[in-house]
Amino acid sequence: QVQLVESGGGLVQPGGSLRLSCTASGIIFRLYTMRWYRQAPGKQRDLVAANTSGGRINYADSVKGRFIISRDNAKNTIYLEMNSLKPEDTAVYYCNAYREYSLTNYWGQGTQVTVSS
């Protein structure tokens, strides 16, 4: 059974930082592209950052220079370090594991991030 378990969300003031973690089980983690998405109330789910199995990284324009995605294949874990947080970063953040070869796609349950004073 595949599980992606996110943690690290919470309430933070504007300008603050948070680090999200997502630990996977039931998959060969190093073969998967790992991605973070977010969904604000009433909006679609958007890609925030991705880290491919080959180590290629990309970010949404809205978070470039503020967020850092990284992975630890030995721990089956993906991280999202979020700095200089803004109220518009408020959303539920979801971890995603995708493998193009097998067209497999898995989601975590989401973790709430609220940026507010």
Secondary structure by P-SEA (a helix, b strand, c coil): cbbbbbcccccccccbbbbbbbbbccccccccccbbbbbcccccccccccccccbbbbbcccccccbbbbbcccccbbbbbbcccccccccbbbbbbbbccccbbbbccbbbbbbcc
